[in-house]
């Protein structure tokens, strides 16, 4: 989708990315709905490392599609 926007002449300066996970699949034991505040699952130590993402953006970004 980003490539299509750029091809159509729109400049993409920033991206805001949000990832969501259902409470039922968050690995949180017990009755999670009682511990949730503002629809946010509390910090789960075991899942923190799995969610870590490393991203490399080259100084001169380029995109080629074959």
mmCIF file of the N, C-alpha and C atoms, coordinates in Angstrom:
data_MODEL
# 
_entry.id   MODEL 
# 
loop_
_atom_site.group_PDB 
_atom_site.id 
_atom_site.type_symbol 
_atom_site.label_atom_id 
_atom_site.label_alt_id 
_atom_site.label_comp_id 
_atom_site.label_asym_id 
_atom_site.label_entity_id 
_atom_site.label_seq_id 
_atom_site.pdbx_PDB_ins_code 
_atom_site.Cartn_x 
_atom_site.Cartn_y 
_atom_site.Cartn_z 
_atom_site.occupancy 
_atom_site.B_iso_or_equiv 
_atom_site.pdbx_formal_charge 
_atom_site.auth_seq_id 
_atom_site.auth_comp_id 
_atom_site.auth_asym_id 
_atom_site.auth_atom_id 
_atom_site.pdbx_PDB_model_num 
ATOM 1   N N  . UNK A 1 1  ? 0.801   -1.215  0.000   1.00 0.00 ? 1  UNK A N  1 
ATOM 2   C CA . UNK A 1 1  ? 0.000   0.000   0.000   1.00 0.00 ? 1  UNK A CA 1 
ATOM 3   C C  . UNK A 1 1  ? 0.840   1.274   0.000   1.00 0.00 ? 1  UNK A C  1 
ATOM 4   N N  . UNK A 1 2  ? 1.975   1.281   0.691   1.00 0.00 ? 2  UNK A N  1 
ATOM 5   C CA . UNK A 1 2  ? 2.815   2.477   0.732   1.00 0.00 ? 2  UNK A CA 1 
ATOM 6   C C  . UNK A 1 2  ? 3.407   2.738   -0.647  1.00 0.00 ? 2  UNK A C  1 
ATOM 7   N N  . UNK A 1 3  ? 3.852   1.692   -1.291  1.00 0.00 ? 3  UNK A N  1 
ATOM 8   C CA . UNK A 1 3  ? 4.408   1.826   -2.637  1.00 0.00 ? 3  UNK A CA 1 
ATOM 9   C C  . UNK A 1 3  ? 3.367   2.401   -3.590  1.00 0.00 ? 3  UNK A C  1 
ATOM 10  N N  . UNK A 1 4  ? 2.131   1.936   -3.477  1.00 0.00 ? 4  UNK A N  1 
ATOM 11  C CA . UNK A 1 4  ? 1.058   2.432   -4.344  1.00 0.00 ? 4  UNK A CA 1 
ATOM 12  C C  . UNK A 1 4  ? 0.805   3.917   -4.104  1.00 0.00 ? 4  UNK A C  1 
ATOM 13  N N  . UNK A 1 5  ? 0.865   4.359   -2.859  1.00 0.00 ? 5  UNK A N  1 
ATOM 14  C CA . UNK A 1 5  ? 0.687   5.786   -2.562  1.00 0.00 ? 5  UNK A CA 1 
ATOM 15  C C  . UNK A 1 5  ? 1.799   6.611   -3.199  1.00 0.00 ? 5  UNK A C  1 
ATOM 16  N N  . UNK A 1 6  ? 3.035   6.134   -3.070  1.00 0.00 ? 6  UNK A N  1 
ATOM 17  C CA . UNK A 1 6  ? 4.154   6.865   -3.658  1.00 0.00 ? 6  UNK A CA 1 
ATOM 18  C C  . UNK A 1 6  ? 4.069   6.879   -5.180  1.00 0.00 ? 6  UNK A C  1 
ATOM 19  N N  . UNK A 1 7  ? 3.649   5.786   -5.767  1.00 0.00 ? 7  UNK A N  1 
ATOM 20  C CA . UNK A 1 7  ? 3.481   5.729   -7.219  1.00 0.00 ? 7  UNK A CA 1 
ATOM 21  C C  . UNK A 1 7  ? 2.398   6.698   -7.688  1.00 0.00 ? 7  UNK A C  1 
ATOM 22  N N  . UNK A 1 8  ? 1.402   6.946   -6.843  1.00 0.00 ? 8  UNK A N  1 
ATOM 23  C CA . UNK A 1 8  ? 0.316   7.860   -7.200  1.00 0.00 ? 8  UNK A CA 1 
ATOM 24  C C  . UNK A 1 8  ? 0.694   9.319   -6.962  1.00 0.00 ? 8  UNK A C  1 
ATOM 25  N N  . UNK A 1 9  ? 1.921   9.558   -6.462  1.00 0.00 ? 9  UNK A N  1 
ATOM 26  C CA . UNK A 1 9  ? 2.380   10.928  -6.283  1.00 0.00 ? 9  UNK A CA 1 
ATOM 27  C C  . UNK A 1 9  ? 2.302   11.457  -4.870  1.00 0.00 ? 9  UNK A C  1 
ATOM 28  N N  . UNK A 1 10 ? 1.895   10.626  -3.921  1.00 0.00 ? 10 UNK A N  1 
ATOM 29  C CA . UNK A 1 10 ? 1.831   11.062  -2.528  1.00 0.00 ? 10 UNK A CA 1 
ATOM 30  C C  . UNK A 1 10 ? 3.162   10.797  -1.849  1.00 0.00 ? 10 UNK A C  1 
ATOM 31  N N  . UNK A 1 11 ? 3.658   11.776  -1.097  1.00 0.00 ? 11 UNK A N  1 
ATOM 32  C CA . UNK A 1 11 ? 4.915   11.615  -0.376  1.00 0.00 ? 11 UNK A CA 1 
ATOM 33  C C  . UNK A 1 11 ? 4.611   11.046  1.011   1.00 0.00 ? 11 UNK A C  1 
ATOM 34  N N  . UNK A 1 12 ? 5.258   9.955   1.364   1.00 0.00 ? 12 UNK A N  1 
ATOM 35  C CA . UNK A 1 12 ? 5.065   9.340   2.679   1.00 0.00 ? 12 UNK A CA 1 
ATOM 36  C C  . UNK A 1 12 ? 6.254   9.725   3.543   1.00 0.00 ? 12 UNK A C  1 
ATOM 37  N N  . UNK A 1 13 ? 6.031   10.609  4.534   1.00 0.00 ? 13 UNK A N  1 
ATOM 38  C CA . UNK A 1 13 ? 7.095   11.070  5.428   1.00 0.00 ? 13 UNK A CA 1 
ATOM 39  C C  . UNK A 1 13 ? 7.202   10.200  6.673   1.00 0.00 ? 13 UNK A C  1 
ATOM 40  N N  . UNK A 1 14 ? 6.038   9.837   7.211   1.00 0.00 ? 14 UNK A N  1 
ATOM 41  C CA . UNK A 1 14 ? 6.008   9.133   8.490   1.00 0.00 ? 14 UNK A CA 1 
ATOM 42  C C  . UNK A 1 14 ? 5.018   7.985   8.425   1.00 0.00 ? 14 UNK A C  1 
ATOM 43  N N  . UNK A 1 15 ? 5.289   6.976   9.218   1.00 0.00 ? 15 UNK A N  1 
ATOM 44  C CA . UNK A 1 15 ? 4.362   5.862   9.376   1.00 0.00 ? 15 UNK A CA 1 
ATOM 45  C C  . UNK A 1 15 ? 4.076   5.694   10.857  1.00 0.00 ? 15 UNK A C  1 
ATOM 46  N N  . UNK A 1 16 ? 2.844   5.489   11.187  1.00 0.00 ? 16 UNK A N  1 
ATOM 47  C CA . UNK A 1 16 ? 2.464   5.144   12.554  1.00 0.00 ? 16 UNK A CA 1 
ATOM 48  C C  . UNK A 1 16 ? 1.904   3.731   12.492  1.00 0.00 ? 16 UNK A C  1 
ATOM 49  N N  . UNK A 1 17 ? 2.570   2.821   13.175  1.00 0.00 ? 17 UNK A N  1 
ATOM 50  C CA . UNK A 1 17 ? 2.194   1.414   13.125  1.00 0.00 ? 17 UNK A CA 1 
ATOM 51  C C  . UNK A 1 17 ? 1.699   0.982   14.498  1.00 0.00 ? 17 UNK A C  1 
ATOM 52  N N  . UNK A 1 18 ? 0.559   0.347   14.527  1.00 0.00 ? 18 UNK A N  1 
ATOM 53  C CA . UNK A 1 18 ? -0.019  -0.151  15.769  1.00 0.00 ? 18 UNK A CA 1 
ATOM 54  C C  . UNK A 1 18 ? -0.280  -1.636  15.631  1.00 0.00 ? 18 UNK A C  1 
ATOM 55  N N  . UNK A 1 19 ? 0.118   -2.394  16.637  1.00 0.00 ? 19 UNK A N  1 
ATOM 56  C CA . UNK A 1 19 ? -0.190  -3.822  16.647  1.00 0.00 ? 19 UNK A CA 1 
ATOM 57  C C  . UNK A 1 19 ? -1.110  -4.102  17.824  1.00 0.00 ? 19 UNK A C  1 
ATOM 58  N N  . UNK A 1 20 ? -2.078  -4.948  17.611  1.00 0.00 ? 20 UNK A N  1 
ATOM 59  C CA . UNK A 1 20 ? -3.063  -5.263  18.640  1.00 0.00 ? 20 UNK A CA 1 
ATOM 60  C C  . UNK A 1 20 ? -3.157  -6.767  18.813  1.00 0.00 ? 20 UNK A C  1 
ATOM 61  N N  . UNK A 1 21 ? -3.479  -7.183  20.020  1.00 0.00 ? 21 UNK A N  1 
ATOM 62  C CA . UNK A 1 21 ? -3.657  -8.604  20.291  1.00 0.00 ? 21 UNK A CA 1 
ATOM 63  C C  . UNK A 1 21 ? -4.847  -8.766  21.226  1.00 0.00 ? 21 UNK A C  1 
ATOM 64  N N  . UNK A 1 22 ? -5.656  -9.760  20.957  1.00 0.00 ? 22 UNK A N  1 
ATOM 65  C CA . UNK A 1 22 ? -6.823  -10.020 21.799  1.00 0.00 ? 22 UNK A CA 1 
ATOM 66  C C  . UNK A 1 22 ? -6.381  -10.490 23.176  1.00 0.00 ? 22 UNK A C  1 
ATOM 67  N N  . UNK A 1 23 ? -7.149  -10.158 24.183  1.00 0.00 ? 23 UNK A N  1 
ATOM 68  C CA . UNK A 1 23 ? -6.844  -10.576 25.545  1.00 0.00 ? 23 UNK A CA 1 
ATOM 69  C C  . UNK A 1 23 ? -6.781  -12.094 25.629  1.00 0.00 ? 23 UNK A C  1 
ATOM 70  N N  . UNK A 1 24 ? -7.649  -12.765 24.919  1.00 0.00 ? 24 UNK A N  1 
ATOM 71  C CA . UNK A 1 24 ? -7.712  -14.222 25.004  1.00 0.00 ? 24 UNK A CA 1 
ATOM 72  C C  . UNK A 1 24 ? -6.453  -14.889 24.479  1.00 0.00 ? 24 UNK A C  1 
ATOM 73  N N  . UNK A 1 25 ? -5.697  -14.216 23.628  1.00 0.00 ? 25 UNK A N  1 
ATOM 74  C CA . UNK A 1 25 ? -4.493  -14.817 23.075  1.00 0.00 ? 25 UNK A CA 1 
ATOM 75  C C  . UNK A 1 25 ? -3.220  -14.204 23.608  1.00 0.00 ? 25 UNK A C  1 
ATOM 76  N N  . UNK A 1 26 ? -3.319  -13.386 24.642  1.00 0.00 ? 26 UNK A N  1 
ATOM 77  C CA . UNK A 1 26 ? -2.158  -12.661 25.144  1.00 0.00 ? 26 UNK A CA 1 
ATOM 78  C C  . UNK A 1 26 ? -1.312  -13.468 26.122  1.00 0.00 ? 26 UNK A C  1 
ATOM 79  N N  . UNK A 1 27 ? -1.717  -14.681 26.448  1.00 0.00 ? 27 UNK A N  1 
ATOM 80  C CA . UNK A 1 27 ? -0.946  -15.495 27.375  1.00 0.00 ? 27 UNK A CA 1 
ATOM 81  C C  . UNK A 1 27 ? -1.070  -15.048 28.812  1.00 0.00 ? 27 UNK A C  1 
ATOM 82  N N  . UNK A 1 28 ? -2.093  -14.293 29.116  1.00 0.00 ? 28 UNK A N  1 
ATOM 83  C CA . UNK A 1 28 ? -2.282  -13.787 30.473  1.00 0.00 ? 28 UNK A CA 1 
ATOM 84  C C  . UNK A 1 28 ? -3.202  -14.733 31.230  1.00 0.00 ? 28 UNK A C  1 
ATOM 85  N N  . UNK A 1 29 ? -2.751  -15.288 32.368  1.00 0.00 ? 29 UNK A N  1 
ATOM 86  C CA . UNK A 1 29 ? -3.566  -16.262 33.095  1.00 0.00 ? 29 UNK A CA 1 
ATOM 87  C C  . UNK A 1 29 ? -4.687  -15.609 33.895  1.00 0.00 ? 29 UNK A C  1 
ATOM 88  N N  . UNK A 1 30 ? -5.646  -16.400 34.287  1.00 0.00 ? 30 UNK A N  1 
ATOM 89  C CA . UNK A 1 30 ? -6.724  -15.908 35.140  1.00 0.00 ? 30 UNK A CA 1 
ATOM 90  C C  . UNK A 1 30 ? -7.813  -15.226 34.347  1.00 0.00 ? 30 UNK A C  1 
ATOM 91  N N  . UNK A 1 31 ? -8.444  -14.265 34.993  1.00 0.00 ? 31 UNK A N  1 
ATOM 92  C CA . UNK A 1 31 ? -9.524  -13.510 34.362  1.00 0.00 ? 31 UNK A CA 1 
ATOM 93  C C  . UNK A 1 31 ? -8.945  -12.169 33.935  1.00 0.00 ? 31 UNK A C  1 
ATOM 94  N N  . UNK A 1 32 ? -8.434  -12.075 32.713  1.00 0.00 ? 32 UNK A N  1 
ATOM 95  C CA . UNK A 1 32 ? -7.735  -10.871 32.281  1.00 0.00 ? 32 UNK A CA 1 
ATOM 96  C C  . UNK A 1 32 ? -8.592  -9.616  32.290  1.00 0.00 ? 32 UNK A C  1 
ATOM 97  N N  . UNK A 1 33 ? -9.882  -9.764  32.069  1.00 0.00 ? 33 UNK A N  1 
ATOM 98  C CA . UNK A 1 33 ? -10.711 -8.564  31.990  1.00 0.00 ? 33 UNK A CA 1 
ATOM 99  C C  . UNK A 1 33 ? -10.734 -7.797  33.306  1.00 0.00 ? 33 UNK A C  1 
ATOM 100 N N  . UNK A 1 34 ? -10.471 -8.471  34.430  1.00 0.00 ? 34 UNK A N  1 
ATOM 101 C CA . UNK A 1 34 ? -10.454 -7.780  35.720  1.00 0.00 ? 34 UNK A CA 1 
ATOM 102 C C  . UNK A 1 34 ? -9.200  -6.932  35.889  1.00 0.00 ? 34 UNK A C  1 
ATOM 103 N N  . UNK A 1 35 ? -8.119  -7.303  35.221  1.00 0.00 ? 35 UNK A N  1 
ATOM 104 C CA . UNK A 1 35 ? -6.860  -6.575  35.350  1.00 0.00 ? 35 UNK A CA 1 
ATOM 105 C C  . UNK A 1 35 ? -6.642  -5.545  34.250  1.00 0.00 ? 35 UNK A C  1 
ATOM 106 N N  . UNK A 1 36 ? -7.485  -5.558  33.251  1.00 0.00 ? 36 UNK A N  1 
ATOM 107 C CA . UNK A 1 36 ? -7.309  -4.622  32.144  1.00 0.00 ? 36 UNK A CA 1 
ATOM 108 C C  . UNK A 1 36 ? -7.789  -3.227  32.533  1.00 0.00 ? 36 UNK A C  1 
ATOM 109 N N  . UNK A 1 37 ? -7.029  -2.220  32.133  1.00 0.00 ? 37 UNK A N  1 
ATOM 110 C CA . UNK A 1 37 ? -7.401  -0.830  32.370  1.00 0.00 ? 37 UNK A CA 1 
ATOM 111 C C  . UNK A 1 37 ? -7.375  -0.125  31.022  1.00 0.00 ? 37 UNK A C  1 
ATOM 112 N N  . UNK A 1 38 ? -8.446  0.518   30.656  1.00 0.00 ? 38 UNK A N  1 
ATOM 113 C CA . UNK A 1 38 ? -8.543  1.230   29.373  1.00 0.00 ? 38 UNK A CA 1 
ATOM 114 C C  . UNK A 1 38 ? -8.252  0.310   28.189  1.00 0.00 ? 38 UNK A C  1 
ATOM 115 N N  . UNK A 1 39 ? -8.689  -0.936  28.303  1.00 0.00 ? 39 UNK A N  1 
ATOM 116 C CA . UNK A 1 39 ? -8.551  -1.926  27.236  1.00 0.00 ? 39 UNK A CA 1 
ATOM 117 C C  . UNK A 1 39 ? -7.093  -2.245  26.910  1.00 0.00 ? 39 UNK A C  1 
ATOM 118 N N  . UNK A 1 40 ? -6.215  -2.162  27.909  1.00 0.00 ? 40 UNK A N  1 
ATOM 119 C CA . UNK A 1 40 ? -4.795  -2.447  27.725  1.00 0.00 ? 40 UNK A CA 1 
ATOM 120 C C  . UNK A 1 40 ? -4.411  -3.624  28.607  1.00 0.00 ? 40 UNK A C  1 
ATOM 121 N N  . UNK A 1 41 ? -3.766  -4.627  28.025  1.00 0.00 ? 41 UNK A N  1 
ATOM 122 C CA . UNK A 1 41 ? -3.308  -5.787  28.784  1.00 0.00 ? 41 UNK A CA 1 
ATOM 123 C C  . UNK A 1 41 ? -2.086  -5.375  29.598  1.00 0.00 ? 41 UNK A C  1 
ATOM 124 N N  . UNK A 1 42 ? -2.020  -5.751  30.879  1.00 0.00 ? 42 UNK A N  1 
ATOM 125 C CA . UNK A 1 42 ? -0.848  -5.422  31.696  1.00 0.00 ? 42 UNK A CA 1 
ATOM 126 C C  . UNK A 1 42 ? 0.432   -6.024  31.119  1.00 0.00 ? 42 UNK A C  1 
ATOM 127 N N  . UNK A 1 43 ? 1.553   -5.498  31.536  1.00 0.00 ? 43 UNK A N  1 
ATOM 128 C CA . UNK A 1 43 ? 2.866   -5.983  31.097  1.00 0.00 ? 43 UNK A CA 1 
ATOM 129 C C  . UNK A 1 43 ? 3.016   -7.464  31.419  1.00 0.00 ? 43 UNK A C  1 
ATOM 130 N N  . UNK A 1 44 ? 3.407   -8.251  30.431  1.00 0.00 ? 44 UNK A N  1 
ATOM 131 C CA . UNK A 1 44 ? 3.598   -9.689  30.610  1.00 0.00 ? 44 UNK A CA 1 
ATOM 132 C C  . UNK A 1 44 ? 5.061   -9.980  30.301  1.00 0.00 ? 44 UNK A C  1 
ATOM 133 N N  . UNK A 1 45 ? 5.842   -10.288 31.325  1.00 0.00 ? 45 UNK A N  1 
ATOM 134 C CA . UNK A 1 45 ? 7.287   -10.450 31.182  1.00 0.00 ? 45 UNK A CA 1 
ATOM 135 C C  . UNK A 1 45 ? 7.662   -11.458 30.101  1.00 0.00 ? 45 UNK A C  1 
ATOM 136 N N  . UNK A 1 46 ? 7.011   -12.614 30.077  1.00 0.00 ? 46 UNK A N  1 
ATOM 137 C CA . UNK A 1 46 ? 7.379   -13.652 29.121  1.00 0.00 ? 46 UNK A CA 1 
ATOM 138 C C  . UNK A 1 46 ? 7.154   -13.221 27.673  1.00 0.00 ? 46 UNK A C  1 
ATOM 139 N N  . UNK A 1 47 ? 6.185   -12.378 27.425  1.00 0.00 ? 47 UNK A N  1 
ATOM 140 C CA . UNK A 1 47 ? 5.878   -11.958 26.059  1.00 0.00 ? 47 UNK A CA 1 
ATOM 141 C C  . UNK A 1 47 ? 6.712   -10.767 25.600  1.00 0.00 ? 47 UNK A C  1 
ATOM 142 N N  . UNK A 1 48 ? 7.329   -10.066 26.527  1.00 0.00 ? 48 UNK A N  1 
ATOM 143 C CA . UNK A 1 48 ? 8.052   -8.848  26.162  1.00 0.00 ? 48 UNK A CA 1 
ATOM 144 C C  . UNK A 1 48 ? 9.179   -9.139  25.176  1.00 0.00 ? 48 UNK A C  1 
ATOM 145 N N  . UNK A 1 49 ? 9.941   -10.181 25.402  1.00 0.00 ? 49 UNK A N  1 
ATOM 146 C CA . UNK A 1 49 ? 11.056  -10.482 24.515  1.00 0.00 ? 49 UNK A CA 1 
ATOM 147 C C  . UNK A 1 49 ? 10.581  -10.939 23.142  1.00 0.00 ? 49 UNK A C  1 
ATOM 148 N N  . UNK A 1 50 ? 9.478   -11.663 23.090  1.00 0.00 ? 50 UNK A N  1 
ATOM 149 C CA . UNK A 1 50 ? 8.971   -12.146 21.808  1.00 0.00 ? 50 UNK A CA 1 
ATOM 150 C C  . UNK A 1 50 ? 8.485   -10.997 20.934  1.00 0.00 ? 50 UNK A C  1 
ATOM 151 N N  . UNK A 1 51 ? 8.066   -9.905  21.552  1.00 0.00 ? 51 UNK A N  1 
ATOM 152 C CA . UNK A 1 51 ? 7.499   -8.795  20.806  1.00 0.00 ? 51 UNK A CA 1 
ATOM 153 C C  . UNK A 1 51 ? 8.558   -7.820  20.295  1.00 0.00 ? 51 UNK A C  1 
ATOM 154 N N  . UNK A 1 52 ? 9.815   -8.043  20.648  1.00 0.00 ? 52 UNK A N  1 
ATOM 155 C CA . UNK A 1 52 ? 10.869  -7.125  20.258  1.00 0.00 ? 52 UNK A CA 1 
ATOM 156 C C  . UNK A 1 52 ? 11.105  -7.207  18.748  1.00 0.00 ? 52 UNK A C  1 
ATOM 157 N N  . UNK A 1 53 ? 11.177  -6.062  18.097  1.00 0.00 ? 53 UNK A N  1 
ATOM 158 C CA . UNK A 1 53 ? 11.353  -6.009  16.648  1.00 0.00 ? 53 UNK A CA 1 
ATOM 159 C C  . UNK A 1 53 ? 12.576  -5.149  16.342  1.00 0.00 ? 53 UNK A C  1 
ATOM 160 N N  . UNK A 1 54 ? 13.427  -5.639  15.473  1.00 0.00 ? 54 UNK A N  1 
ATOM 161 C CA . UNK A 1 54 ? 14.587  -4.873  15.043  1.00 0.00 ? 54 UNK A CA 1 
ATOM 162 C C  . UNK A 1 54 ? 14.338  -4.393  13.622  1.00 0.00 ? 54 UNK A C  1 
ATOM 163 N N  . UNK A 1 55 ? 14.593  -3.123  13.392  1.00 0.00 ? 55 UNK A N  1 
ATOM 164 C CA . UNK A 1 55 ? 14.322  -2.540  12.087  1.00 0.00 ? 55 UNK A CA 1 
ATOM 165 C C  . UNK A 1 55 ? 15.552  -1.788  11.616  1.00 0.00 ? 55 UNK A C  1 
ATOM 166 N N  . UNK A 1 56 ? 15.939  -2.022  10.389  1.00 0.00 ? 56 UNK A N  1 
ATOM 167 C CA . UNK A 1 56 ? 17.045  -1.300  9.784   1.00 0.00 ? 56 UNK A CA 1 
ATOM 168 C C  . UNK A 1 56 ? 16.503  -0.502  8.613   1.00 0.00 ? 56 UNK A C  1 
ATOM 169 N N  . UNK A 1 57 ? 16.749  0.787   8.629   1.00 0.00 ? 57 UNK A N  1 
ATOM 170 C CA . UNK A 1 57 ? 16.338  1.641   7.522   1.00 0.00 ? 57 UNK A CA 1 
ATOM 171 C C  . UNK A 1 57 ? 17.608  2.230   6.924   1.00 0.00 ? 57 UNK A C  1 
ATOM 172 N N  . UNK A 1 58 ? 17.905  1.905   5.674   1.00 0.00 ? 58 UNK A N  1 
ATOM 173 C CA . UNK A 1 58 ? 19.120  2.443   5.059   1.00 0.00 ? 58 UNK A CA 1 
ATOM 174 C C  . UNK A 1 58 ? 19.048  3.966   4.942   1.00 0.00 ? 58 UNK A C  1 
ATOM 175 N N  . UNK A 1 59 ? 20.203  4.586   4.908   1.00 0.00 ? 59 UNK A N  1 
ATOM 176 C CA . UNK A 1 59 ? 20.259  6.045   4.824   1.00 0.00 ? 59 UNK A CA 1 
ATOM 177 C C  . UNK A 1 59 ? 19.553  6.541   3.566   1.00 0.00 ? 59 UNK A C  1 
ATOM 178 N N  . UNK A 1 60 ? 19.709  5.838   2.472   1.00 0.00 ? 60 UNK A N  1 
ATOM 179 C CA . UNK A 1 60 ? 19.026  6.182   1.231   1.00 0.00 ? 60 UNK A CA 1 
ATOM 180 C C  . UNK A 1 60 ? 18.052  5.054   0.917   1.00 0.00 ? 60 UNK A C  1 
ATOM 181 N N  . UNK A 1 61 ? 16.818  5.163   1.384   1.00 0.00 ? 61 UNK A N  1 
ATOM 182 C CA . UNK A 1 61 ? 15.865  4.077   1.150   1.00 0.00 ? 61 UNK A CA 1 
ATOM 183 C C  . UNK A 1 61 ? 15.562  3.899   -0.332  1.00 0.00 ? 61 UNK A C  1 
ATOM 184 N N  . UNK A 1 62 ? 15.442  2.667   -0.734  1.00 0.00 ? 62 UNK A N  1 
ATOM 185 C CA . UNK A 1 62 ? 15.054  2.382   -2.107  1.00 0.00 ? 62 UNK A CA 1 
ATOM 186 C C  . UNK A 1 62 ? 14.150  1.168   -2.106  1.00 0.00 ? 62 UNK A C  1 
ATOM 187 N N  . UNK A 1 63 ? 13.342  1.069   -3.120  1.00 0.00 ? 63 UNK A N  1 
ATOM 188 C CA . UNK A 1 63 ? 12.394  -0.027  -3.218  1.00 0.00 ? 63 UNK A CA 1 
ATOM 189 C C  . UNK A 1 63 ? 12.347  -0.499  -4.655  1.00 0.00 ? 63 UNK A C  1 
ATOM 190 N N  . UNK A 1 64 ? 12.562  -1.779  -4.845  1.00 0.00 ? 64 UNK A N  1 
ATOM 191 C CA . UNK A 1 64 ? 12.435  -2.318  -6.194  1.00 0.00 ? 64 UNK A CA 1 
ATOM 192 C C  . UNK A 1 64 ? 11.529  -3.534  -6.148  1.00 0.00 ? 64 UNK A C  1 
ATOM 193 N N  . UNK A 1 65 ? 10.616  -3.585  -7.080  1.00 0.00 ? 65 UNK A N  1 
ATOM 194 C CA . UNK A 1 65 ? 9.681   -4.701  -7.167  1.00 0.00 ? 65 UNK A CA 1 
ATOM 195 C C  . UNK A 1 65 ? 9.863   -5.348  -8.527  1.00 0.00 ? 65 UNK A C  1 
ATOM 196 N N  . UNK A 1 66 ? 10.105  -6.631  -8.511  1.00 0.00 ? 66 UNK A N  1 
ATOM 197 C CA . UNK A 1 66 ? 10.305  -7.354  -9.770  1.00 0.00 ? 66 UNK A CA 1 
ATOM 198 C C  . UNK A 1 66 ? 9.064   -8.108  -10.140 1.00 0.00 ? 66 UNK A C  1 
# 
